[in-house]
Amino acid sequence: MKTPIEMMLDGIEWKPCRGEVDHSSDLPYVTHEGVLRIGLNELRCYTLNTGERVFDADDIKELFTDGRPEAGPFQNGTSEP
């Protein structure tokens, strides 16, 4: 059974990425890219050659901070209540 996030990611229109890939490296590389829309937010996401799917870190930060610079999880912008 798939998780809710897996079902959301399956609904993305994935587009192949073009670019040079260093196949001599053991590091994963991007094979496809897409956009996950959640409300008014757009999260860039990528499929790696390992099959793993990852989100763009800047988009995740903006999602959780409402675009506020250096915002923490509390109203005063810090990680302390």
Buried (B, 14 or more C-beta within 10 A) or exposed (E): EEEEEEEBBEEBEBEEEEEEEEEEEEEBBBBBBBBBEEEEBBBBBBBBEEEEBEBBEEBBBBBEBEEEEEBBEEEEEEEEE
